[in-house]
Amino acid sequence: MQDSKTISGSIVHITDGAEADARAIVVEIEPVQSGSGTPSPDNVRPISGWESVTVADYAKNMVTEQTNDIQPCFIRAGTQVIASVKKISGDINCVFRYFRKDGTQIDYWELSFEQDGRFWRGVNIQEDVYFIKFDDRSTLTITDRQVRISGTGVITYDPTLAHVATTDLGRTVYGGTLDVVSGVLTVDRAIVDLGSLTWSVLSGSPYGNFSTTALAQLAKQDKTEPTYICSAYNEVAYNTASSTADNYIWLNNNKTLIVKDTSKSSMTAADFKTAMNGVQLVYELATPTTAQLTGQQIELLRDCFVWADAGDITVTYETELLDGRFHKIKVNDNSIIAPNNFELEREDVYTAEYTTCTGKLIADKIGWKYADTTMQWDTLPDDMLAILTGTTGAFTLKFTDSDGSHTENVIRLGVRNTATRFTDDFGNALWRNIELEVSFTNVH
Amino acid sequence: MSTNIDAQNALQIRERPMDVYISLQTGSTAKITNYTVTGNIKSDDKTLNRSNYPMRTLADLQDGGFLLDGSAVWYDSSVTPSENNGHLGVRGDIGETVTIAITADATLTAVTVATRGVSTITNGGTTYTATGNDVITINAISATLVFTPTDSTTRAEISYIIPGVVFNITNDTLISCTLALRSNLNVDDHSWEESEIEIKMYYPNDISSSLAYIQSDWPITYQAGYDSDLSDVRQFYLSEPIVQEAGTITIKGVDASHLLDAKNLPEQWLRVYPGNAHQTVYSKFINAITSAGITLKHQQSWSGTASGAARFAIAPEMSARDFVSGVMNYTLNHTRGATYYGIQFVDAGIPTVEHGDGTTFGNTWTINKSDCGDWREVYDQNIATIKSSDSEHNFNAVYGINTQYAKEIEKKDTVRAWQIIEFSYDGYYYQPVLLWYRTDSSGKVIESGLASSAGYISSTISNTPSEYKVKVNATQKYMLYAVPVTQNTNGTNAFANPNELAGVTVELEPFVYGAILDANGETVFNYPSLFKRSLRTGSFTWKGDPRMQPLDYIDINNDTGDGRGNITARVTEVELTHEAGGTSAKISWREWS
């Protein structure tokens, strides 16, 4: 049984994956409200949902060679980026644009430096970039787009786009979660057109003009936080309804939806209903619903970024197989169970050693190596013992240490077993008390 | 982590390997006359023959881009290639092979190529794995080299292709490097062996056939330390054929002092004024070194004003090495009061001449005895007497002229009055003496005389070490001689140790015949000063420091805290070893107080 981990965030960075399929990638679907500012009849901010969700995992630098379209990527703030375009014909001025996660443009560069038949420019990225795009100008034919990234030290450009999976939701979803792996869609928000509801005039209240109980059975209420958003009214919580403010919507203690819009005080309920046509309200359901969609296998890299176009995600994944302390090691790329208490010690490597007249050791430290060790197993299956006994002389040993995965060249000094072969309850051939003595040759 | 040599040496365990940089550059009689570059080429600034131009690092999108730390510059073909500006060399298109055909004016045994982003270099049917600096065997007048980039995202860049073999060795390829840096402070055998370097480097490509053609004396440079704190560059000269066996190349070299053996100094006439006696000897000392072909890297100046009556001495014919070591041996201990008159030459790859009061000589190292291994001490027998092996030549001789040893330099049969006679000769330390003579009709000399004593030399026009001009004031037949000086036999034949300890008698050949005195009346070549030389010598193993020179001073701290047992010594030999990333040294010393 493998260990697993769960990480959440807008971008999930996995560094100890088992290079196996993700166990779960749960995407939080949130409604998207366009525009800015406080919604009001004069500042209508339409609300949209999601009809599909795309999940991708990338190697460290999530940038690929680009087409003309907006392409997903992830470039962390602080990264230095060089964009270039190879000109085939026409005038210069190609524009490289880069965008936030919500699709708004952060900035753009005109690639104005010509060298070597290319136009290029390098800029420090100040804010996380989620999309990039090259614009063609009308007189320019451009091919061979590239964006490359330099770190401040080692160049880490890796164009690997590991996997992209898009799940069709089969409906428009305004809130909930989707486990892309299992295909389980949980919908916890719904949208309603306020013009479709039956409204009553609320007389004498300083906190509203019109009310409806149409959502009383459907909506979930939180008395401190609004669980709904509206395209034309400012949503407020139960305890923040105001006698002086105007143009807001709230759900009272009895889940009665109340609108305060003093400009419509003289309207009848029927006129108000008509006026509410097209006004959207997304509310949290008292009882979420679930649907089973088609699940997808997403193979994760050992070190990768995972993100979705919909919202924050929670990824549950198998951790590195080669954690020697708990799991497995690889001998010549063949996995076997890790030895008992497999914790390797590191020792400094000295050269130019001599001993002084007072017995002190003087030397140069040229690096470190893993100390020679004897690996012990209480029990090994027949096939794994064959891997050990099949080693001759030098071989590679792959394992995970406290600072990551390591592949070391080792020399087999001896292998021992007590020839106590037995068969377990399931008919598997097992061996007991195995020991393998190895010497590590790599110096770091 | 400090990368300062002193800071690292202060640690019991140095925290990182010392960086070692070694370079050997050989030449070739054949010259490459034409480079023809083909393939998909991005740039070629026609400087493939320039091994001293560094490759510019360009803001280039190959191989994952470039660092934005200022190390990369924009491509600019208008920048003139130079040592300072660097050059573009030949750069292929990304992922494309580059082909360069070379033609020489004679058979090329080998060329050395410097590359970046190249995986293999092919010459005909032979493919070499590129390491960045590779020797390619040619054995033809022309060759076509194909450079394959590392991968499809990399640009093959060729900095230079030059005749001969160039090795730039670093820790990446160095197996071991051993330096024996030598001087000598023995009393009776004061000459020293040349310093040596032996390098073993890893080089998997078999180039043994190219190495076989390499002649001696190509320069080898050595430098070690840490990138921010490197030793002075030492220069050695290839002394033995380079050998390649089982992927290991062995290179051996010696320092420039080996040239002293080949330079023979004829018998010399030393004319020294007491006022600048030491300075004059220092000048002749430097002259002997430089005339052997050694270029001094450091030369301490020393000037003085001639005064007093000139004193003379004869230095017998000897090698420049014997002259240099003799001057050092008989001056290094020479003190009068607080004044020190030592003269020294140390090569060990950094030819240096110095003089002075003892504090100006090289470095002074403080070493704790508790940091030393393999501690050994040896005490010679006490020197009770120093005597000459030649009873006619005592040490304290004064000069005289003995015409029977006159050497004919040039015969002038028809010298007119007031004619200027110019002559030159190797034995420039001889005093020129003009003899006149008359002959009868059969050529028999019927009258002769010493021109100077007869007043025939009216003046000396110039008096440089290698040329004299004299003028005679009467028409005569003359013979021009150089007349060596000899000495009378006053003075003593031996010196006794004033400490009167029992010991041995050391017999020495006189270094020069005749006494050269300074303004204090002291002999410049001071034999009794040898008694001051300690009989205590020793050796120990230490961490090693690439800056340490022979004849440096070492204060060896005995760690008692009260100074007891401390030793002040001078280094007679440093055997410095870099091997497997480590550095250590065996240091031989002679006590020097």
Chai-1 contact restraints between the chains, C-beta under 6 A:
chainA,res_idxA,chainB,res_idxB,connection_type,confidence,min_distance_angstrom,max_distance_angstrom,comment,restraint_id
A,Q80,B,L68,contact,1.0,0.0,6.0,A-B,restraint_1
A,I82,B,G65,contact,1.0,0.0,6.0,A-B,restraint_2
A,S84,B,L61,contact,1.0,0.0,6.0,A-B,restraint_3
A,Q115,B,Y75,contact,1.0,0.0,6.0,A-B,restraint_4
A,G122,B,L68,contact,1.0,0.0,6.0,A-B,restraint_5
A,R148,B,L61,contact,1.0,0.0,6.0,A-B,restraint_6
A,R148,B,G65,contact,1.0,0.0,6.0,A-B,restraint_7
A,S150,B,G65,contact,1.0,0.0,6.0,A-B,restraint_8
A,S150,B,L67,contact,1.0,0.0,6.0,A-B,restraint_9
A,S150,B,L68,contact,1.0,0.0,6.0,A-B,restraint_10
A,I155,B,G64,contact,1.0,0.0,6.0,A-B,restraint_11
A,I155,B,G65,contact,1.0,0.0,6.0,A-B,restraint_12
A,Y157,B,G64,contact,1.0,0.0,6.0,A-B,restraint_13
A,T351,B,A580,contact,1.0,0.0,6.0,A-B,restraint_14
A,T351,B,G581,contact,1.0,0.0,6.0,A-B,restraint_15
A,T351,B,G582,contact,1.0,0.0,6.0,A-B,restraint_16
A,A352,B,G582,contact,1.0,0.0,6.0,A-B,restraint_17
A,A352,B,T583,contact,1.0,0.0,6.0,A-B,restraint_18
A,A352,B,S584,contact,1.0,0.0,6.0,A-B,restraint_19
A,Y354,B,G373,contact,1.0,0.0,6.0,A-B,restraint_20
A,Y354,B,T541,contact,1.0,0.0,6.0,A-B,restraint_21
A,T355,B,G373,contact,1.0,0.0,6.0,A-B,restraint_22
A,T356,B,S370,contact,1.0,0.0,6.0,A-B,restraint_23
A,T356,B,D371,contact,1.0,0.0,6.0,A-B,restraint_24
A,T356,B,C372,contact,1.0,0.0,6.0,A-B,restraint_25
A,T356,B,G373,contact,1.0,0.0,6.0,A-B,restraint_26
A,C357,B,W375,contact,1.0,0.0,6.0,A-B,restraint_27
A,T358,B,S370,contact,1.0,0.0,6.0,A-B,restraint_28
A,I362,B,K543,contact,1.0,0.0,6.0,A-B,restraint_29
A,A363,B,I13,contact,1.0,0.0,6.0,A-B,restraint_30
A,D364,B,R14,contact,1.0,0.0,6.0,A-B,restraint_31
A,D364,B,P17,contact,1.0,0.0,6.0,A-B,restraint_32
A,D364,B,G582,contact,1.0,0.0,6.0,A-B,restraint_33
A,D364,B,T583,contact,1.0,0.0,6.0,A-B,restraint_34
A,K365,B,I13,contact,1.0,0.0,6.0,A-B,restraint_35
A,K365,B,E15,contact,1.0,0.0,6.0,A-B,restraint_36
A,I366,B,P17,contact,1.0,0.0,6.0,A-B,restraint_37
A,I366,B,G581,contact,1.0,0.0,6.0,A-B,restraint_38
